[in-house]
Amino acid sequence: MDLTLTIFVLVYVAMGVGHLPGFRLDRTGAALVGAMLLIALGIITPAAAWQSIDYNALGLLAGLMIISAAFSVSGFYDWAARAVGAAKVGPQALLAIVIAVSASLSALLTNDVVVVAMTPIFCQICLARRLNPVPFLLAFCFAANVGSSATLIGSPQNMIAAETLHLSFLGFMKLAALPSLIGLPVIWLVLVLFYRGRWDLPGAGAARVAPPQPLDVGETAKAFVVTAAVIVGFVATDWPHMLIALLGASILLVSRRVESQKLIGLVDGDLLVMLIGLFIVNAAVAATGLPQELIAWLRSVGFNLHDPMSMLIIMSVVSNIVGNNPAVMLAAPFLTGAAQPEALGAAIALGTGFSSNAVIFGSLAGIIVAEQGRKNGITIGFAEFARAGVPTSLLCLLLAAGWILYLQ
């Protein structure tokens, strides 16, 4: 048991810090090494390890990543970012447009893929317009996290929770969409207040913008049709979500114009491998009985993993320690049998999505925005991110808490 817990703790330290301290082992590597050690040492059998992997959640995520990648390959993300950047409006209105576009795309297309595809373009456009890029990049990141909370396909953690609780697309959206929508003006208001008088970059001259990626109208239309069909499948049929997503992805992969490798190459394989490793690590720890003891203790102090308000609080805290995806995976084995599965799923999505904006490492979107900004000469430090992120998260979480109380 001591060895199992040691491996577990080291893996989740890497989840929180971003790497294993003292080693060049990132989150994915730590999850994979931890899982392999547990199997090799006989702590969990190979059969039990395979059984612990939720292939429904992984298949759903992989399928939706390929669908989202089709918009990147077709040039739609590039076109959308440039259209936003070319809008003849003032900084505050442009900020509102960035928030609306980021939230809308993230709700329907996996937010991490959207952030990866569009952040570099926003960086270049802000520099070319001599605008301070920091508030716009923060708006893009914050809106991606808040907007993705609205649907079960908006983020990986939403998909994991939805598959665990067997939630319907509309049932989830009815409870999560409204607070997500109201959270968007909160983001705009906080950033307008914090960056008033600091919209422009000093100096003269504009940065050069890379040539635009050609927009393939046919492939973009095909991606939209497949996406719409997948959503209709989620809403109107009782087929497993995984199969619907993979069917949509298969249609996009079979093309006479686009190489399948281009789509597959945009799938976040590191994330999928990390999730597989965490499934195995969590299963090994669950077998020790310690998580059950922790759940009993939480109940004794007033927290119940089947209570939406309790989960909103727990997920808000834990996701900022180990990240939102690992946080949901820690709780997933104990969510079955909830009396209010839709409200519980909404609480998990709102807790992880809204709290993710407090610190850079609270979400993959925050890490991507900071790293892509650095590559384009834009520094978004921990303090700069948190200065606007903490009040944004707290206000959105208060909004979510009020909504959960209303539901109950």
Secondary structure, DSSP 4 states (H G I P E B T S, - for coil): -HHHHHHHHHHHHHHHHSB-TTS--BHHHHHHHHHHHHHHTTSS-HHHHHHHS-HHHHHHHHHHHHHHHHHHHTTHHHHHHHHHHT--S-HHHHHHHHHHHHHHHHHHS-HHHHHHHHHHHHHHHHHHTTB-HHHHHHHHHHHHHHHHTTSTTSSHHHHHHHHHHT--HHHHHHHHHHHHHHHHHHHHHHHHHHTTT--B-SSS--PPPPPPPPP-HHHHHHHHHHHHHHHHHHHH--S-HHHHHHHHHHHHHS-SSS-HHHHHHTS-HHHHHHHHHHHHHHHHHHTTTHHHHHHHHHHHTT--TTSHHHHHHHHHHHHHHH-HHHHHHHHGGG-TT-S-HHHHHHHHHHHHHHHTTSSGGGSHHHHHHHHHHHHTT----HHHHHHHHHHHHHHHHHHHHHHHHHH-
